[in-house]
Amino acid sequence: MNLELTVETLAFGGSGVARHQGKAIFIPLTAPGDHIRCRVVQDKGRYAEAELIELLDPAPQRREPPCPVFGVCGGCQWQHLPYAEQGRWKETILGDLLRRQGGIAAPPVLPLVPAPAEWHYRSRVQFKCRQTEAGFVMGFYRRGSHYVIDVAHCPITDERLNGALSLFRQWLPAAPAPACIPQVDLAVGDDGAIRAVVHCIGKDAGALSAWLRPLAQRAGIALFLQQGRKETLTPVCGAAELDIVVDEPPLSLAYGPGGFAQVNLEQNRRMVQAVVEAADLTGRERVLDLYCGMGNFSLPLARRARQVIGVEDYAPAIDQARLNARRHGIENARFEAAPAEMAAARLAGGDPVDLVLLDPPRGGAFPLIKELSRLLPRRILYVSCDPATLARDLKPLLHGGYLLRWSRPFDLFPQTGHIESISCLERRQPDRS
């Protein structure tokens, strides 16, 4: 069914929203004010999903996307929106989700912290690969599919990684068994060092390693091969760790292949600063950092607390956190490899916890909310990469004696609909009247 509609608003995930006979119609790659012709591709009952056929009358705020594959590649949703508009909608969408899904009548959403650069900010990126009849293709998945779009240069990727992409696009077509290479992960540290992880399916890893080693060495790229899960990572050449810098005075934190660091290093520094300020530590507090990774928040907090306990289920990240602590002489932070949802109360050991920091993956932290209700920390700082799961997780905390002081969006992903945020909760004081 084809419809002629006017887009009214934007939804979480980036699609424009129009209405037809009272039903919400979600149309990707549109902007509020666009008058469009679209085709309904999936009717979900209460709402429908559609694809843009023709832009009949564009909204005045639209701009020309600079990327030649925008709209085809699945990576960006909002290159057609001016950057200030993107930020305004991210604030609005966060508040709307906290209101509708979190049950917060007037969400205390602070102004978004915009990225200092809207282009070339990604310090980590995964390039998909495919051997086709026309040759070797390296780029990103087509929107809504696993078809690989060939990409020679990505405008949201750090230019040093675009340079490395160019090298791998030259190397891999002539490599042994290029059809066995489904993905290449590239990352750059704050000092400009580059690390690559080449994924390899099949039994040709040895030949591929021998082929790539001299090329990577000449280019100054640290290289690893991965033949399945992270446990199969094998060094080929170069240093394993990349360094990022946080806090003031500066803390240099290393993370290894398979580990996690935020893709936007400058915005990560701003988030660390915001967490430190919101924690408001005096040096007497006990802090529990759940999903702590390699110590991104734990170690800056440990500089200001009596004790920090960090929990992360990826053991190599915990090893790295311990190394980072030793590297800077931080002795009041201890780390344990364990699922966060099973470890919080046990690690607290019955002693009061003043602050809990949550930085969960996209699925959120719902399984451990009951544990937090038993621990009753004075303050909770929730770093979220998904406002929908944030709203879900806040609901039982707000019913369990906590007050949401504020939520603040941080734009770590310009040109996309992704919304990172920090929320500050404080335990309500009992009514003594």
C-alpha positions as CSV (number, residue, x, y, z in Angstrom):
1,M,0.0,0.0,0.0
2,N,1.4,3.4,-1.0
3,L,0.6,6.5,1.1
4,E,1.2,10.2,0.8
5,L,2.0,11.5,4.3
6,T,3.7,14.4,6.2
7,V,6.3,13.3,8.7
8,E,5.6,14.8,12.2
9,T,8.3,13.6,14.5
10,L,11.3,11.3,15.0
11,A,11.3,8.0,16.9
12,F,13.9,6.2,18.9
13,G,16.1,4.4,16.4
14,G,16.0,7.2,13.9
15,S,12.9,6.7,11.8
16,G,10.5,9.5,11.0
17,V,6.9,9.1,12.2
18,A,3.8,10.0,10.3
19,R,0.1,9.1,10.9
20,H,-2.5,7.5,8.6
21,Q,-6.0,7.1,10.0
22,G,-4.6,7.3,13.5
23,K,-1.9,4.7,13.0
24,A,1.7,5.5,13.4
25,I,3.8,4.9,10.3
26,F,7.6,4.6,10.8
27,I,9.6,5.7,7.7
28,P,13.5,5.6,7.8
29,L,15.5,8.4,6.2
30,T,12.9,11.1,6.7
31,A,12.7,14.3,8.7
32,P,9.9,16.1,10.5
33,G,8.2,18.4,7.9
34,D,8.9,16.1,4.9
35,H,6.0,15.5,2.6
36,I,6.6,12.1,1.2
37,R,5.2,9.1,-0.7
38,C,6.0,5.8,1.0
39,R,5.1,2.1,0.8
40,V,4.0,0.1,3.8
41,V,6.3,-2.9,4.0
42,Q,5.1,-4.4,7.3
43,D,1.8,-3.8,9.1
44,K,2.3,-4.6,12.8
45,G,-1.4,-3.9,13.8
46,R,-0.9,-0.9,16.1
47,Y,1.7,0.6,13.8
48,A,3.3,0.0,10.4
49,E,6.8,0.2,8.9
50,A,7.2,1.8,5.5
51,E,9.9,2.7,3.0
52,L,10.4,6.1,1.4
53,I,9.5,6.1,-2.3
54,E,9.6,9.8,-3.1
55,L,10.4,13.0,-1.3
56,L,7.6,15.2,-2.6
57,D,8.4,18.3,-0.6
58,P,11.5,18.2,1.7
59,A,11.5,19.8,5.2
60,P,13.4,23.2,5.2
61,Q,16.0,21.9,7.7
62,R,17.2,19.0,5.5
63,R,20.8,19.0,4.3
64,E,22.6,17.0,1.6
65,P,24.3,13.9,3.2
66,P,28.0,13.8,2.4
67,C,28.3,10.0,2.3
68,P,27.7,8.4,-1.2
69,V,26.2,5.3,0.4
70,F,24.0,7.0,3.0
71,G,20.6,5.4,3.0
72,V,22.0,2.2,1.6
73,C,24.6,1.5,4.3
74,G,23.0,0.6,7.7
75,G,25.4,2.6,9.8
76,C,24.0,6.1,9.8
77,Q,20.3,7.2,10.0
78,W,20.6,11.0,10.3
79,Q,23.2,12.5,8.0
80,H,20.3,14.4,6.3
81,L,19.7,16.3,9.5
82,P,21.8,19.3,10.7
83,Y,23.8,18.4,13.7
84,A,22.0,20.8,16.1
85,E,18.7,19.2,15.0
86,Q,20.1,15.7,15.8
87,G,21.0,16.8,19.3
88,R,17.6,18.4,19.9
89,W,15.8,15.2,18.9
90,K,18.0,13.0,21.1
91,E,17.1,15.1,24.1
92,T,13.4,14.9,23.1
93,I,13.5,11.1,22.5
94,L,15.2,10.4,25.8
95,G,12.7,12.4,27.8
96,D,9.8,10.8,25.9
97,L,11.0,7.3,26.6
98,L,11.6,8.1,30.3
99,R,8.0,9.4,30.5
100,R,6.2,6.7,28.5
101,Q,8.2,3.6,29.5
102,G,9.7,4.7,32.8
103,G,6.5,6.2,34.1
104,I,8.3,9.5,35.0
105,A,5.7,12.4,34.6
106,A,8.3,15.1,34.2
107,P,11.7,13.6,33.4
108,P,14.6,15.8,34.6
109,V,16.5,15.7,31.3
110,L,19.5,18.0,31.2
111,P,20.8,19.5,27.9
112,L,22.7,17.1,25.6
113,V,26.4,17.2,25.6
114,P,27.2,17.5,21.9
115,A,30.3,15.8,20.3
116,P,33.1,18.3,19.5
117,A,33.3,16.7,16.0
118,E,30.4,15.3,14.2
119,W,32.6,13.6,11.6
120,H,35.6,11.2,11.8
121,Y,35.0,10.4,15.5
122,R,34.9,6.6,15.5
123,S,38.0,5.1,17.1
124,R,36.8,1.5,16.6
125,V,35.0,0.1,13.6
126,Q,34.1,-3.3,12.2
127,F,34.3,-3.7,8.5
128,K,32.4,-6.6,6.9
129,C,34.0,-8.6,4.1
130,R,32.7,-10.8,1.3
131,Q,34.3,-12.5,-1.7
132,T,31.9,-12.0,-4.7
133,E,32.0,-13.0,-8.3
134,A,32.9,-9.3,-9.0
135,G,35.8,-9.4,-6.5
136,F,36.5,-8.8,-2.8
137,V,34.2,-6.4,-1.1
138,M,34.9,-4.6,2.2
139,G,32.5,-2.2,3.9
140,F,29.3,-2.4,5.9
141,Y,26.0,-4.3,5.8
142,R,23.3,-2.9,3.6
143,R,20.5,-1.5,5.8
144,G,18.3,-4.4,7.0
145,S,20.4,-7.1,5.4
146,H,23.7,-9.0,5.5
147,Y,24.6,-7.9,2.0
148,V,28.0,-6.1,2.2
149,I,28.2,-2.6,0.7
150,D,31.6,-1.7,-0.6
151,V,33.0,1.3,1.3
152,A,36.3,3.0,0.4
153,H,36.0,5.8,3.0
154,C,33.7,6.3,6.0
155,P,33.0,9.9,7.0
156,I,32.3,9.1,10.7
157,T,35.5,6.9,11.0
158,D,38.8,8.3,12.3
159,E,40.9,9.2,9.3
160,R,43.8,7.1,10.6
161,L,41.4,4.1,10.4
162,N,40.3,5.1,6.9
163,G,43.9,4.9,6.0
164,A,44.2,1.4,7.4
165,L,41.0,0.5,5.6
166,S,42.6,1.5,2.3
167,L,45.6,-0.8,3.1
168,F,43.4,-3.8,3.9
169,R,41.4,-3.2,0.8
170,Q,44.6,-3.5,-1.2
171,W,46.0,-6.5,0.8
172,L,43.0,-8.8,1.3
173,P,42.0,-9.6,-2.3
174,A,45.4,-11.2,-2.9
175,A,45.5,-13.0,0.5
176,P,45.3,-16.7,0.8
177,A,41.6,-17.7,0.8
178,P,40.0,-14.2,1.0
179,A,36.6,-15.9,1.0
180,C,37.4,-17.1,4.5
181,I,37.6,-13.5,5.9
182,P,34.2,-12.2,7.1
183,Q,35.3,-9.2,9.1
184,V,38.2,-6.9,10.0
185,D,38.1,-4.9,13.3
186,L,40.1,-1.7,13.3
187,A,40.9,0.5,16.4
188,V,43.1,3.5,17.1
189,G,44.4,4.7,20.5
190,D,44.8,8.2,21.7
191,D,48.5,8.1,20.7
192,G,47.6,7.1,17.1
193,A,48.6,3.4,17.4
194,I,46.4,1.2,15.2
195,R,45.3,-2.4,15.9
196,A,43.6,-4.8,13.5
197,V,41.8,-8.1,14.2
198,V,41.2,-10.1,11.0
199,H,38.5,-12.8,11.4
200,C,39.2,-16.0,9.6
201,I,36.8,-18.9,9.0
202,G,38.4,-22.3,8.1
203,K,41.8,-23.8,8.3
204,D,43.9,-21.2,6.4
205,A,44.7,-19.0,9.4
206,G,48.4,-19.9,9.3
207,A,48.8,-19.0,5.7
208,L,46.8,-15.8,6.2
209,S,49.0,-14.9,9.2
210,A,52.2,-15.4,7.3
211,W,50.9,-13.4,4.3
212,L,49.7,-10.4,6.4
213,R,52.6,-10.2,8.9
214,P,55.2,-8.4,6.8
215,L,52.5,-6.1,5.3
216,A,51.2,-5.1,8.8
217,Q,54.8,-4.7,10.2
218,R,55.7,-2.3,7.4
219,A,52.6,-0.3,8.0
220,G,53.1,-0.2,11.7
221,I,49.8,-1.9,12.4
222,A,49.4,-4.4,15.3
223,L,47.7,-7.5,13.9
224,F,45.7,-10.3,15.4
225,L,43.7,-13.2,13.9
226,Q,40.4,-14.5,15.3
227,Q,38.9,-17.8,14.3
228,G,35.7,-17.8,16.2
229,R,34.9,-16.4,19.7
230,K,37.3,-14.0,21.4
231,E,39.1,-16.8,23.1
232,T,40.6,-17.7,19.7
233,L,42.5,-14.4,19.3
234,T,46.0,-15.1,18.1
235,P,48.8,-12.4,18.0
236,V,50.5,-12.0,14.6
237,C,52.6,-8.8,15.2
238,G,52.7,-5.7,17.3
239,A,51.6,-4.7,20.8
240,A,48.3,-6.1,22.0
241,E,47.2,-3.0,24.0
242,L,45.9,0.3,22.8
243,D,45.9,3.3,25.2
244,I,43.1,5.8,25.8
245,V,43.4,8.8,28.2
246,V,40.8,9.8,30.8
247,D,40.6,12.0,33.9
248,E,42.7,14.9,35.2
249,P,45.6,14.6,35.8
250,P,45.6,12.2,32.8
251,L,45.2,8.4,33.3
252,S,46.4,6.3,30.4
253,L,44.3,3.1,30.3
254,A,45.2,0.2,28.1
255,Y,42.7,-2.3,26.6
256,G,43.4,-5.4,24.6
257,P,41.9,-7.0,21.5
258,G,38.4,-8.2,22.3
259,G,38.1,-5.7,25.0
260,F,35.9,-2.6,25.1
261,A,36.5,1.1,24.9
262,Q,34.0,3.7,23.8
263,V,34.2,4.6,20.1
264,N,34.2,8.3,20.8
265,L,37.3,9.0,22.9
266,E,36.7,12.7,23.4
267,Q,33.1,12.1,24.5
268,N,34.3,9.3,26.8
269,R,36.5,11.8,28.6
270,R,33.6,14.1,29.1
271,M,31.5,11.2,30.4
272,V,34.2,10.2,32.9
273,Q,34.4,13.8,34.1
274,A,30.6,13.9,34.5
275,V,30.6,10.7,36.5
276,V,33.4,11.9,38.8
277,E,31.6,15.2,39.4
278,A,28.2,13.5,40.0
279,A,29.8,10.9,42.4
280,D,30.9,13.9,44.6
281,L,33.4,11.7,46.6
282,T,35.2,12.8,49.7
283,G,37.7,9.9,50.1
284,R,35.6,7.9,52.6
285,E,33.2,6.1,50.3
286,R,32.9,2.5,49.0
287,V,32.1,2.3,45.3
288,L,30.8,-0.7,43.4
289,D,31.5,-0.4,39.6
290,L,29.4,-3.0,37.7
291,Y,30.3,-3.8,34.1
292,C,33.6,-2.1,34.8
293,G,35.6,-3.2,31.7
294,M,39.3,-2.2,31.9
295,G,38.7,0.4,34.6
296,N,37.4,3.4,32.5
297,F,35.3,4.7,35.4
298,S,36.7,2.6,38.3
299,L,40.2,4.0,38.3
300,P,39.2,7.7,38.1
301,L,36.7,7.1,41.0
302,A,39.4,5.1,43.0
303,R,41.5,8.3,43.0
304,R,38.8,9.9,45.1
305,A,37.2,7.1,47.1
306,R,38.2,4.9,50.0
307,Q,37.6,1.7,48.0
308,V,36.4,0.7,44.5
309,I,35.3,-2.8,43.6
310,G,35.0,-3.5,39.8
311,V,33.1,-6.4,38.3
312,E,33.1,-7.6,34.7
313,D,32.4,-11.0,33.3
314,Y,35.0,-10.8,30.5
315,A,38.1,-12.0,32.3
316,P,40.8,-10.5,30.0
317,A,39.2,-7.0,30.7
318,I,39.6,-7.7,34.4
319,D,43.2,-8.6,33.9
320,Q,43.7,-5.4,32.0
321,A,42.0,-3.4,34.8
322,R,44.4,-4.8,37.3
323,L,47.3,-4.0,35.1
324,N,46.0,-0.4,34.6
325,A,45.7,0.0,38.4
326,R,49.2,-1.2,39.0
327,R,50.5,0.9,36.2
328,H,49.3,4.1,38.1
329,G,49.9,2.9,41.6
330,I,46.2,2.7,42.5
331,E,46.0,0.3,45.3
332,N,42.4,0.8,46.6
333,A,40.7,-0.7,43.6
334,R,40.1,-4.5,43.3
335,F,38.6,-6.3,40.4
336,E,36.8,-9.6,39.9
337,A,35.7,-11.5,36.8
338,A,32.1,-12.4,37.4
339,P,28.6,-11.7,36.0
340,A,27.5,-8.4,37.5
341,E,24.0,-9.7,38.3
342,M,25.5,-12.5,40.5
343,A,28.2,-10.6,42.2
344,A,27.0,-7.3,43.6
345,A,25.7,-8.3,47.0
346,R,28.4,-10.9,47.5
347,L,31.3,-8.5,46.7
348,A,29.8,-5.8,48.9
349,G,30.2,-8.3,51.8
350,G,27.5,-6.8,53.9
351,D,29.3,-3.5,54.3
352,P,27.5,-0.3,53.2
353,V,28.0,0.8,49.6
354,D,27.9,4.5,49.0
355,L,27.8,4.5,45.2
356,V,27.0,2.0,42.6
357,L,28.0,2.7,39.0
358,L,26.2,0.8,36.2
359,D,27.6,0.8,32.7
360,P,25.8,-2.2,31.1
361,P,25.6,-3.4,27.5
362,R,22.6,-2.6,25.3
363,G,20.4,-5.2,27.1
364,G,20.6,-3.1,30.3
365,A,20.9,-4.1,33.9
366,F,17.5,-5.5,34.8
367,P,18.7,-8.8,36.3
368,L,20.6,-7.1,39.1
369,I,18.1,-4.4,40.0
370,K,16.8,-6.6,42.9
371,E,20.3,-6.9,44.2
372,L,20.6,-3.1,44.2
373,S,17.4,-2.9,46.1
374,R,19.0,-5.0,48.9
375,L,22.3,-3.1,48.8
376,L,20.6,0.3,49.0
377,P,23.5,2.5,48.0
378,R,23.1,6.2,48.7
379,R,23.6,7.0,45.0
380,I,23.4,5.2,41.7
381,L,25.0,6.4,38.5
382,Y,23.6,4.6,35.5
383,V,25.6,5.0,32.2
384,S,23.2,3.8,29.4
385,C,23.7,3.1,25.7
386,D,19.9,2.4,25.2
387,P,17.2,4.7,26.6
388,A,14.5,2.0,26.3
389,T,16.3,-0.4,28.6
390,L,17.3,2.5,30.9
391,A,13.6,3.4,31.3
392,R,12.7,-0.2,32.0
393,D,15.5,-0.5,34.6
394,L,14.7,2.8,36.3
395,K,11.1,1.9,37.0
396,P,11.7,-0.6,39.9
397,L,14.3,1.6,41.4
398,L,12.0,4.6,41.4
399,H,9.3,2.4,43.1
400,G,11.9,1.1,45.5
401,G,12.9,4.2,47.2
402,Y,15.1,6.1,44.7
403,L,14.6,9.5,43.2
404,L,15.8,10.4,39.7
405,R,17.8,13.6,40.1
406,W,18.7,14.0,36.4
407,S,19.4,12.2,33.1
408,R,21.8,13.7,30.7
409,P,22.3,12.6,27.1
410,F,25.8,12.5,25.6
411,D,26.2,12.3,21.8
412,L,28.8,9.6,21.2
413,F,27.4,8.7,17.8
414,P,26.7,11.8,15.6
415,Q,24.8,11.0,12.4
416,T,23.0,8.1,14.1
417,G,19.9,7.6,16.3
418,H,22.0,6.1,19.1
419,I,21.6,7.9,22.5
420,E,24.1,7.5,25.3
421,S,23.2,9.0,28.7
422,I,24.1,9.2,32.4
423,S,21.4,9.2,35.0
424,C,21.8,10.1,38.7
425,L,19.6,8.4,41.3
426,E,19.6,9.1,45.1
427,R,18.0,7.1,47.8
428,R,15.0,9.0,49.3
429,Q,15.5,9.9,53.0
430,P,12.8,8.4,55.2
431,D,10.0,10.7,56.3
432,R,10.6,11.5,59.9
433,S,7.4,13.5,60.4
